Amino acid sequence: MNSVNLVERFQLYSSWRFAIGQTVTRFRDWITAAELIDPASASRLQRVLERLSEDKLSIAFVAEFSRGKSELINSIFFADYGRRILPSSAGRTTMCPTELMYTEGEEPALRLLPIETRARTATVSEYKQYPEEWVSHPLDTSSGDSMLAAFKHVSQVKRVTIQVAQELTLYDDKDPDQRGSVGEDGLVEIPCWRHAVINFPHPLLAQGLVILDTPGLNAIGAEPELTLNLIPSAHAVLFVLAADTGVTKSDIQVWREHIGATDGAKRARMVVLNKIDGLWDELKSQAEIDAEIDKQVAQVAATLNLDPKSVFPISAQKGLVAKVHNDAALLAKSRLLLLETALSEELIPAKQDIVRDFVAAEMRDVIGANQALLAARVNNVKDQLRELDDLHGKNEDVMQHMLQRVRTEKETFEKSLLQFAATRSVLARSTNTLFLHLGMEAYREQVKSTNKAMDDAVFSAGVLDAMRGFF
C-alpha cells in the first residue's frame, strides 16, 4: 500500500462524513419547517455540523532523537517528491514540536514560534491566535530543494547563558546530563523555536490529516501542552524505536509517562521498530534474519507490555529509497507496507467510531426532545378530538351556548386589554412626573437654589439650614 491508497481511504472517510452532514442538515431543515426546533436543539445541531466540517485526523510521531522519526514521516507521506522533505540525518534534526497540516485558503508556509515566548504564561494554542508573534517562511511546494531548506529551520539551535536557559525552564542544574552539556564558554544549547506549524497542501493533509512530530523526552517534558493536549488528543500515536538501540531507559520513560497509559478512549497506539536494515546480514539466511527481527519484536512487546501485533518492524530509510526508485522487492523487504496498511485499516475506522459516537449521542438528545414535543402535540390533538366527539349529536342550543361563552370570553379579554392600555397610559404619565421631580434639571435647580441660600446666609447657622434643606 502506498500514500495514494491512503488518500483514497481518506476520501472515502471524507465522503462518509459529508453524507452525514447532509443528512443532519436535511433533518434540521425539516424540524425547522415543522416548528419542532428549540434553541437547545438548534445549538446541538450546529455543533454537530461544525464538528463534521472542521474534523481533523491527527497522528503523533513520538521518539527520542536518532530513531529515524523524520525519515519515517518522509517515507510514508512525502516519497512522491522523490527526495527527503523533512530534514533527516545523524543526530537531532527536529528540535521543536512540529505540526504538519493544511488550512484551505492560507498560503503554504512554515510558521515558527520563538523560544523566548516560553518566558510568558500564554500557551502555544493561545499564540496561534496571534500571527504577529510567529516568524513565517513561505513554501515553494513545486521545489523539493526549497521545501527542504525551509524545513531545516526546525533544527536550528543557539547557545545562551545558563540563566537565560533557566528562565525559559530549559535547564535544570539538578540534572547531571544537563550539567554536562554546559560548554567551556559557560553556555548551553537550546532550540531557537518553541513550536512549528507547516501549512502544506499535501493530498493527505488536504483531506484533514494532521501530523505531529515531537522531538523527544526533553521537549515533551518542557512543554506541558504536548502531554496535556496535543499527544492525548491524537487519534493515533506512533512510538518510534530503533532496532540498533532497542528500548532505552528514556524510551521507557516516554512510553510509560506520556503514551502507554490511556483513559480507555479509542486511541491507536503503535510501536514502530525502525532501522531493521541494520539487522540485514548477507552472511545470514533470510530465515535467520527474520528470526532475529521477530526476537527483537518480542522483546520490545514484553518490555512495553504490548501485543506483538502492535509492534511494526520496518526500515523507513529503505522504504523511502524503494518508493523513490519504484523498487517493489526492496519496499516489501522494508516492511513499510504493513505499517501503512495498519494505519489505513485501524486508524480510519477508529476515527469513524469517534465521530459516529459523537453524532449519535447528539442526535439522540435532539430526537428525544422532538419526540417529547410531538407527543405533547398529539395529546393536545387527542383532547380536542374528544371534545368534538362529545359535541357530536348535541343540539344547536349547546353550540349556541358555547359560542356565547366564547364571545363573553372575547369581550372580557378586550375589556382587560383596554384597562391595560389605560393603566399603561397612567403609568407613563406618572413616570414622566417622577422624572420631572427627579431628573437632572430638577436636581440642577435644587443645587442652584441651595448655593444661593448658602451665599445669602450671614451666619453659619444659615449655611447649615440650607445644607439640611438640600439633603
Summary of the structure (lengths in Angstrom):
residues: 471
radius of gyration: 36.3
end to end distance: 89.8
largest distance: 123.2
contacts: 1347
relative contact order: 0.11
helix: 62%
strand: 13%
